[in-house]
Amino acid sequence: MAVCVSMFAACATLPSEIGRDATYVVAFKSSRLPSRMAWYVAAAEHGWFDVRNESGWFRVEILGRSTGVIVKAIDDKQARGDVRFGDRQAHVIKIYEGESARVMGEQILAVAKQFPHADNYEPFPGPNSNTFIEWLSHEVPGLWLEQYGTAVGKDYPMNGWIHFGVTTTRTGLELETPFLGVQAGLVEGVELHLACLTFGVGIWPPRLKLPFLPGLPWELAH
């Protein structure tokens, strides 16, 4: 059974709060980029998956064009660490446990390195690490999630030109280009995307979404 600690970004928990009993876990996590980077980059989010199976924990992410997609074993301390990039708080936005996590974890590990834009990574407007998360959410059945509004690149179209389809929560529709896009859904609310920067109003829970700022008022602690 899937256990959703947070269906919405605004309800995120800390990695240290992940339960210790489940053999199979898929945790979607996010943190701000390092503070040493320029302010307009450091205000953006980076998303990744930590997957647990019988062999232990694995981290799945892309950090840049030179690294490509990274799938590496990590220890329990890293999986439960509340800090990333030295000084950034990490959040668990969505978590699955049990049989559904076993199936999704196998699929994530199997397809991650097939990400079609690993060799043309661009921090802004994309494709980047958040584009990778969106791609995986469409590739892996049952992996429904919403990224923070500050996850620049999440709305970059996979073909680089135009995309029309369902949102990653499967509750709405989106029409996206690299420079202009729109999204509407029961979870996402209504969003306008200008160069993959998000302006919008969330519905469930209600919140204002603006570039470089956490969702207001629920994500202020972030």
Backbone bond lengths (Angstrom), bond angles and torsions (degrees), N, CA, C in turn:
res aa  C-N    CA-C-N  psi(-1)  N-CA   C-N-CA  omega(-1)  CA-C   N-CA-C  phi
1 M - - - 1.463 - - 1.519 109.41 -
2 A 1.300 117.26 138.36 1.460 121.32 177.40 1.517 109.80 -77.28
3 V 1.334 115.77 131.06 1.453 121.08 176.37 1.513 107.81 -109.73
4 C 1.305 116.97 114.43 1.457 121.19 -176.48 1.515 109.13 -99.13
5 V 1.319 117.19 97.51 1.454 120.43 173.98 1.513 109.73 -64.15
6 S 1.321 116.40 -37.21 1.463 120.16 178.69 1.507 109.90 -148.00
7 M 1.315 116.77 111.52 1.452 118.78 174.26 1.510 110.38 -78.23
8 F 1.313 115.81 -20.76 1.447 120.66 -174.55 1.512 109.53 -123.37
9 A 1.333 116.01 146.78 1.449 120.60 -179.86 1.517 112.01 -56.14
10 A 1.317 117.56 -33.06 1.458 121.17 -175.19 1.521 112.66 -68.46
11 C 1.323 118.42 -14.50 1.461 121.46 -175.92 1.526 111.72 -108.24
12 A 1.321 118.68 21.04 1.450 122.68 -172.66 1.522 112.15 -60.66
13 T 1.339 115.62 151.19 1.455 122.99 177.13 1.527 109.06 -116.43
14 L 1.329 116.71 179.40 1.452 121.72 -179.55 1.525 110.82 -94.40
15 P 1.342 117.80 148.49 1.463 119.99 177.30 1.526 113.84 -57.53
16 S 1.320 117.78 -31.97 1.466 120.81 -179.80 1.524 111.86 -65.65
17 E 1.328 117.55 -15.10 1.462 121.70 -179.91 1.520 113.00 -90.96
18 I 1.332 118.13 0.10 1.464 120.67 177.03 1.520 109.27 -63.47
19 G 1.335 117.44 132.45 1.462 121.38 179.36 1.522 112.30 -62.77
20 R 1.325 116.23 156.30 1.465 121.30 -175.72 1.520 113.72 -104.94
21 D 1.328 118.15 -0.87 1.463 120.40 -173.62 1.522 113.62 -88.90
22 A 1.324 118.10 -27.51 1.464 120.69 -173.11 1.528 111.40 -77.77
23 T 1.323 116.04 132.77 1.469 120.91 175.39 1.514 110.51 -74.49
24 Y 1.330 116.36 -35.46 1.461 121.36 -176.47 1.529 110.13 -113.18
25 V 1.325 115.80 124.94 1.461 121.86 -179.28 1.522 109.26 -140.82
26 V 1.314 117.06 137.74 1.463 122.89 167.18 1.522 106.38 -124.31
27 A 1.333 116.16 115.55 1.470 121.19 -178.03 1.520 109.26 -119.22
28 F 1.333 115.81 120.47 1.456 120.35 173.01 1.513 107.72 -90.78
29 K 1.337 116.69 124.46 1.458 122.26 -174.49 1.522 110.71 -123.97
30 S 1.330 114.86 161.18 1.453 120.18 178.65 1.521 109.79 -151.29
31 S 1.316 116.43 149.20 1.454 121.62 172.72 1.519 108.71 -151.45
32 R 1.316 116.22 160.98 1.456 120.20 173.15 1.527 108.84 -65.96
33 L 1.317 116.14 154.24 1.452 120.87 174.75 1.523 110.00 -71.94
34 P 1.341 118.56 164.59 1.468 120.78 -173.55 1.520 113.41 -56.12
35 S 1.325 116.14 141.75 1.457 121.33 -178.52 1.521 112.12 -67.91
36 R 1.328 117.72 -18.71 1.472 120.21 179.36 1.527 112.16 -71.17
37 M 1.321 117.10 -13.74 1.453 120.75 179.96 1.527 110.18 -80.95
38 A 1.315 117.09 166.19 1.459 121.60 178.39 1.524 109.91 -55.26
39 W 1.317 117.58 148.88 1.463 121.79 -172.15 1.520 112.35 -57.39
40 Y 1.331 117.07 -37.83 1.456 119.49 -176.55 1.529 111.94 -74.33
41 V 1.335 116.45 -16.22 1.466 120.56 173.01 1.521 110.13 -92.88
42 A 1.329 116.57 -43.85 1.457 121.17 -177.70 1.515 112.62 -64.66
43 A 1.332 118.17 -18.97 1.457 121.24 177.84 1.520 112.02 -80.31
44 A 1.323 117.42 -9.60 1.461 121.49 -177.70 1.532 110.85 -89.99
45 E 1.329 115.30 164.06 1.455 122.50 -178.46 1.527 111.77 -98.54
46 H 1.332 114.66 155.32 1.457 122.26 170.37 1.518 107.50 -125.32
47 G 1.330 117.21 128.39 1.451 121.58 -179.43 1.517 112.43 -109.99
48 W 1.328 116.21 151.58 1.467 121.13 177.78 1.536 109.26 -158.28
49 F 1.326 115.61 169.33 1.453 122.03 176.21 1.524 109.99 -115.90
50 D 1.327 115.70 138.33 1.458 122.16 165.23 1.520 107.32 -112.06
51 V 1.334 115.78 125.87 1.464 122.64 -174.41 1.524 109.07 -119.57
52 R 1.319 116.65 131.52 1.465 121.05 177.67 1.519 109.91 -116.05
53 N 1.342 116.05 133.04 1.458 121.82 173.16 1.530 109.03 -138.59
54 E 1.337 117.39 -163.64 1.464 120.30 -176.70 1.528 112.40 -61.04
55 S 1.324 116.91 -24.49 1.469 121.06 -177.21 1.524 112.98 -87.81
56 G 1.328 118.14 -10.53 1.454 120.89 -177.98 1.518 111.72 122.85
57 W 1.334 115.71 -157.67 1.462 122.34 -177.34 1.521 111.85 -95.27
58 F 1.343 115.47 144.55 1.463 121.96 175.19 1.530 108.44 -133.09
59 R 1.323 115.86 138.47 1.475 121.20 176.81 1.521 109.00 -104.62
60 V 1.338 115.66 133.20 1.460 122.37 -176.79 1.526 107.47 -124.53
61 E 1.341 116.73 118.70 1.458 120.18 -177.96 1.527 110.04 -166.02
62 I 1.308 116.10 173.18 1.460 122.22 170.59 1.522 106.91 -133.50
63 L 1.328 115.84 130.39 1.457 121.51 -175.81 1.522 112.99 -109.78
64 G 1.321 116.91 -11.05 1.449 119.47 -179.81 1.517 110.41 169.18
65 R 1.315 115.34 173.32 1.459 120.82 -178.32 1.527 111.09 -63.12
66 S 1.326 117.51 -36.69 1.463 120.74 -176.33 1.520 112.44 -71.59
67 T 1.335 117.29 -26.50 1.462 119.84 -178.07 1.523 112.35 -89.42
68 G 1.343 116.99 -27.70 1.448 119.41 -171.19 1.521 109.73 63.64
69 V 1.324 116.56 -165.67 1.460 120.66 177.45 1.526 108.53 -75.24
70 I 1.319 115.90 128.99 1.456 122.21 -179.11 1.521 109.26 -104.67
71 V 1.326 116.38 126.25 1.461 122.52 170.89 1.517 106.01 -125.62
72 K 1.327 117.06 106.35 1.465 119.74 -174.37 1.523 110.89 -137.00
73 A 1.331 114.48 150.22 1.459 120.38 176.60 1.527 109.33 -73.61
74 I 1.328 116.75 138.26 1.462 122.41 174.66 1.525 108.17 -129.75
75 D 1.325 116.00 161.26 1.456 118.87 179.66 1.529 110.13 -90.96
76 D 1.330 114.82 173.60 1.463 120.48 -176.40 1.524 111.55 -62.80
77 K 1.332 117.18 -34.64 1.463 120.87 179.46 1.521 111.24 -63.37
78 Q 1.343 116.42 -41.49 1.460 119.98 177.84 1.527 111.24 -67.22
79 A 1.324 116.75 -40.59 1.463 121.03 -178.60 1.522 111.61 -64.55
80 R 1.323 116.84 -29.20 1.462 120.87 -177.57 1.523 112.61 -104.50
81 G 1.316 117.37 8.31 1.452 121.01 -179.95 1.519 112.13 -70.63
82 D 1.322 116.25 133.14 1.460 121.18 -177.89 1.524 112.98 -89.32
83 V 1.331 117.84 0.05 1.458 121.95 -178.02 1.520 109.47 -126.81
84 R 1.319 115.92 138.94 1.465 122.20 176.85 1.520 108.47 -130.28
85 F 1.304 117.63 151.23 1.469 123.70 178.81 1.535 112.33 59.02
86 G 1.318 116.00 29.09 1.451 120.20 173.46 1.512 115.39 89.42
87 D 1.338 117.62 -41.51 1.466 119.03 -175.21 1.522 113.40 -145.06
88 R 1.325 117.62 14.88 1.464 120.30 -177.09 1.524 110.65 -106.94
89 Q 1.327 116.60 130.94 1.452 120.68 177.92 1.517 110.38 -70.94
90 A 1.323 115.76 131.13 1.463 121.63 176.88 1.521 109.69 -94.97
91 H 1.328 116.13 145.76 1.458 122.26 178.48 1.519 109.96 -126.19
92 V 1.305 116.41 143.37 1.461 122.67 168.11 1.522 106.91 -92.89
93 I 1.319 116.17 111.71 1.466 120.53 -177.63 1.527 111.45 -87.84
94 K 1.327 116.31 -35.23 1.473 120.12 -179.19 1.523 107.98 -148.59
95 I 1.328 116.72 137.82 1.457 120.14 179.66 1.524 110.14 -138.27
96 Y 1.328 115.38 140.51 1.456 123.11 174.30 1.526 108.16 -121.70
97 E 1.321 116.17 145.32 1.455 121.43 176.08 1.517 109.49 -134.54
98 G 1.333 116.30 160.94 1.450 121.22 174.24 1.516 113.59 84.96
99 E 1.328 115.33 -152.08 1.463 120.67 -173.44 1.518 112.65 -62.61
100 S 1.333 117.73 -40.30 1.459 119.34 178.61 1.525 110.72 -62.25
101 A 1.334 117.30 -37.25 1.459 121.22 178.26 1.532 110.92 -67.90
102 R 1.329 116.89 -34.78 1.469 119.44 177.03 1.523 110.56 -61.61
103 V 1.336 115.84 -47.60 1.463 120.12 -177.82 1.528 110.64 -66.88
104 M 1.329 116.74 -47.45 1.465 119.60 -179.01 1.525 111.42 -65.95
105 G 1.329 116.79 -38.72 1.462 119.76 178.63 1.513 112.16 -61.77
106 E 1.323 116.91 -42.35 1.467 120.78 177.03 1.517 110.91 -60.66
107 Q 1.324 116.12 -41.87 1.463 120.03 -178.27 1.527 111.50 -70.03
108 I 1.327 117.23 -40.35 1.466 120.12 177.89 1.523 110.41 -60.02
109 L 1.327 116.62 -48.05 1.463 120.73 -178.79 1.533 111.58 -65.33
110 A 1.336 116.08 -30.41 1.467 120.01 -177.55 1.525 112.59 -77.43
111 V 1.348 117.89 -36.47 1.468 119.64 -172.26 1.521 114.34 -104.67
112 A 1.330 118.69 -11.38 1.470 120.88 -171.68 1.522 113.00 -52.66
113 K 1.320 116.99 -43.44 1.458 119.98 -175.28 1.524 112.78 -78.26
114 Q 1.329 116.76 2.10 1.458 120.43 174.35 1.532 112.14 -91.13
115 F 1.331 117.22 4.04 1.465 120.95 179.03 1.526 109.76 -52.04
116 P 1.331 118.33 120.97 1.465 120.49 -170.20 1.525 115.17 -71.77
117 H 1.352 117.94 -11.65 1.468 119.73 -176.01 1.524 113.35 -114.24
118 A 1.325 117.05 20.95 1.469 119.84 -179.05 1.526 111.78 -61.52
119 D 1.325 116.98 -30.03 1.467 120.34 -175.81 1.527 113.47 -92.88
120 N 1.315 117.81 -5.97 1.471 119.09 177.24 1.524 111.04 -127.78
121 Y 1.340 114.63 42.95 1.459 123.06 177.49 1.521 110.29 -60.72
122 E 1.338 116.33 133.30 1.456 122.34 174.88 1.520 108.61 -135.89
123 P 1.347 119.04 123.24 1.463 120.48 -178.77 1.524 112.99 -55.62
124 F 1.340 116.43 -38.43 1.463 120.45 -179.29 1.521 109.47 -144.75
125 P 1.317 119.40 131.44 1.470 126.80 -0.91 1.521 113.35 -86.65
126 G 1.298 118.48 -2.77 1.447 124.55 -177.14 1.518 109.03 139.42
127 P 1.314 116.03 176.44 1.474 129.33 3.75 1.527 111.55 -76.68
128 N 1.332 116.37 141.73 1.453 121.19 -177.43 1.530 110.02 -143.15
129 S 1.332 116.40 -158.51 1.464 120.30 -175.60 1.525 112.26 -62.99
130 N 1.322 117.11 -33.28 1.461 120.00 179.92 1.528 111.79 -77.03
131 T 1.332 116.47 -30.73 1.463 120.41 171.74 1.522 109.46 -62.81
132 F 1.331 115.93 -39.78 1.467 122.52 177.62 1.529 110.84 -59.30
133 I 1.327 117.41 -43.12 1.465 121.15 178.68 1.530 110.42 -62.82
134 E 1.319 116.65 -44.58 1.468 120.20 178.92 1.524 111.05 -61.71
135 W 1.330 115.88 -41.64 1.463 120.38 179.74 1.525 110.52 -61.83
136 L 1.341 117.01 -46.30 1.461 120.36 179.57 1.524 111.55 -62.27
137 S 1.330 116.78 -37.59 1.463 119.22 -178.42 1.524 111.88 -65.14
138 H 1.324 116.89 -26.28 1.466 120.27 175.60 1.524 111.86 -86.69
139 E 1.326 117.59 -27.02 1.461 121.55 -178.29 1.525 112.59 -79.41
140 V 1.330 117.38 -29.77 1.469 121.89 -173.78 1.526 109.25 -105.94
141 P 1.330 118.55 111.79 1.469 121.23 -179.67 1.531 111.36 -58.07
142 G 1.323 115.35 137.36 1.453 120.64 177.40 1.508 115.26 86.52
143 L 1.332 117.34 -7.85 1.464 121.04 -178.54 1.524 108.49 -89.11
144 W 1.319 115.40 84.32 1.460 122.13 -176.70 1.520 109.41 -103.81
145 L 1.312 117.25 125.86 1.461 119.66 -177.26 1.518 110.29 -157.15
146 E 1.339 114.62 163.81 1.453 121.55 173.95 1.518 108.59 -126.57
147 Q 1.326 117.49 130.31 1.452 121.26 176.47 1.528 110.14 -86.91
148 Y 1.335 114.74 162.31 1.461 119.40 174.58 1.531 109.74 -59.65
149 G 1.328 116.55 152.11 1.454 120.68 175.86 1.514 112.54 -62.30
150 T 1.341 117.32 -24.34 1.464 121.68 179.59 1.530 112.78 -87.16
151 A 1.333 117.13 8.29 1.465 121.09 176.80 1.532 108.42 -81.30
152 V 1.325 116.08 77.34 1.467 121.80 -177.53 1.531 109.54 -57.50
153 G 1.328 116.16 133.20 1.455 121.05 -179.36 1.509 113.71 100.76
154 K 1.323 117.23 -11.73 1.465 119.09 -178.59 1.522 112.14 -63.86
155 D 1.328 116.68 -24.03 1.465 120.40 -176.15 1.529 112.89 -105.34
156 Y 1.333 116.16 11.22 1.459 119.12 178.64 1.532 109.44 -70.02
157 P 1.338 118.96 127.21 1.465 120.76 -177.25 1.519 111.96 -67.25
158 M 1.327 116.62 138.56 1.457 121.77 -175.06 1.526 113.01 -60.40
159 N 1.324 116.93 -34.27 1.472 118.66 -179.04 1.520 112.31 -87.84
160 G 1.344 116.39 1.44 1.455 120.81 177.53 1.519 114.43 81.79
161 W 1.340 117.73 -4.11 1.464 120.30 -175.76 1.520 112.70 -122.83
162 I 1.316 117.35 -66.39 1.461 120.83 -175.85 1.519 109.08 -151.65
163 H 1.329 114.77 142.88 1.464 120.40 178.46 1.518 109.16 -140.31
164 F 1.329 116.03 136.33 1.457 122.11 172.62 1.515 107.94 -132.24
165 G 1.334 116.83 128.42 1.456 119.45 179.55 1.508 111.70 176.65
166 V 1.336 115.75 -166.41 1.463 121.14 179.98 1.521 109.68 -78.93
167 T 1.321 116.06 155.45 1.456 121.46 176.26 1.527 109.69 -76.82
168 T 1.328 116.00 169.74 1.467 119.62 -176.62 1.529 112.83 -71.36
169 T 1.325 118.39 -17.19 1.460 119.77 174.06 1.524 111.81 -86.34
170 R 1.327 116.29 -6.85 1.466 123.82 -177.71 1.524 112.13 63.81
171 T 1.344 117.30 23.11 1.466 120.04 179.65 1.519 112.68 -112.36
172 G 1.339 118.37 3.59 1.450 120.03 -177.39 1.508 112.21 -159.31
173 L 1.332 115.38 -170.14 1.452 122.54 -178.58 1.524 109.76 -125.86
174 E 1.338 115.90 155.95 1.455 121.22 178.67 1.521 110.48 -142.02
175 L 1.323 115.06 147.10 1.454 122.66 172.67 1.531 105.50 -129.10
176 E 1.334 116.52 116.11 1.460 120.14 -170.90 1.526 112.20 -129.28
177 T 1.329 115.01 141.53 1.457 123.54 164.60 1.531 106.09 -130.35
178 P 1.337 120.13 169.51 1.462 119.60 179.91 1.520 114.26 -61.89
179 F 1.333 117.94 -22.16 1.456 120.66 -173.63 1.523 114.34 -113.20
180 L 1.321 117.35 -22.01 1.457 120.35 -178.28 1.527 109.08 -150.82
181 G 1.324 115.80 134.31 1.451 119.54 179.21 1.514 111.16 -156.53
182 V 1.329 116.09 165.99 1.455 121.45 178.65 1.520 108.13 -144.52
183 Q 1.324 115.04 147.32 1.454 121.15 -176.77 1.523 108.08 -144.80
184 A 1.320 116.73 139.55 1.458 120.92 177.79 1.521 108.94 -145.09
185 G 1.342 116.15 131.03 1.455 120.24 -179.40 1.509 111.48 -164.33
186 L 1.330 116.10 167.35 1.457 121.23 -178.75 1.523 111.57 -65.74
187 V 1.321 117.88 -32.73 1.460 122.12 178.10 1.524 110.78 -90.41
188 E 1.324 116.21 -49.22 1.464 121.00 -175.10 1.530 113.17 -69.60
189 G 1.313 117.15 -27.03 1.448 120.22 -170.79 1.521 108.95 76.34
190 V 1.317 116.72 -139.01 1.464 121.65 178.89 1.525 108.25 -118.63
191 E 1.338 116.50 127.26 1.457 121.43 -179.98 1.517 110.66 -129.28
192 L 1.322 115.51 140.09 1.453 123.00 169.69 1.518 106.59 -111.65
193 H 1.335 116.83 131.74 1.457 121.38 -177.81 1.525 109.76 -114.83
194 L 1.314 116.21 117.60 1.457 123.01 176.73 1.510 107.99 -112.71
195 A 1.339 117.28 112.81 1.466 122.39 -175.18 1.522 109.99 51.92
196 C 1.327 117.27 41.13 1.465 125.37 178.54 1.529 113.47 65.63
197 L 1.324 117.77 17.85 1.462 122.63 170.31 1.527 107.72 -97.83
198 T 1.319 116.21 137.18 1.466 121.38 -171.35 1.520 112.63 -97.49
199 F 1.335 115.13 129.04 1.456 123.52 169.84 1.528 106.20 -125.54
200 G 1.336 118.13 122.26 1.453 116.87 -177.80 1.505 114.00 -174.78
201 V 1.332 113.67 -177.87 1.456 122.49 178.40 1.522 107.68 -130.55
202 G 1.334 116.44 120.24 1.447 120.96 176.55 1.514 111.05 -80.17
203 I 1.334 116.12 151.88 1.457 121.18 -178.33 1.524 111.52 -105.24
204 W 1.338 116.62 -39.81 1.462 120.36 -171.27 1.511 109.97 -133.50
205 P 1.358 118.94 90.17 1.454 128.44 0.37 1.527 111.03 -83.36
206 P 1.346 118.80 164.31 1.467 120.77 179.64 1.526 111.19 -64.19
207 R 1.330 116.28 133.11 1.462 119.99 177.19 1.525 108.88 -165.68
208 L 1.311 114.56 154.59 1.456 122.32 176.98 1.512 108.63 -96.39
209 K 1.331 116.86 133.97 1.465 122.04 -178.10 1.525 109.32 -115.21
210 L 1.335 115.48 121.14 1.456 121.50 179.69 1.523 109.78 -136.03
211 P 1.344 118.37 150.73 1.460 120.49 178.00 1.531 111.33 -60.16
212 F 1.340 115.20 142.59 1.470 123.39 173.68 1.521 113.96 70.80
213 L 1.347 118.63 1.38 1.453 121.30 -179.14 1.522 109.81 -126.74
214 P 1.358 117.46 147.32 1.461 118.94 173.28 1.514 109.71 -66.83
215 G 1.335 115.77 159.09 1.462 119.55 178.15 1.518 109.91 -59.78
216 L 1.315 117.58 135.71 1.469 122.59 -176.80 1.534 110.27 -106.67
217 P 1.349 119.80 131.13 1.470 125.08 4.22 1.517 114.70 -98.67
218 W 1.363 118.70 -6.89 1.462 120.26 -167.06 1.513 115.01 -70.98
219 E 1.306 119.85 -25.15 1.449 120.11 -175.92 1.530 113.25 -101.42
220 L 1.320 117.38 17.70 1.461 120.30 -177.15 1.516 112.03 -59.41
221 A 1.336 117.30 -32.75 1.464 120.20 -178.69 1.515 112.22 -67.77
222 H 1.330 116.19 -17.69 1.460 119.90 -178.34 1.524 110.24 -73.55
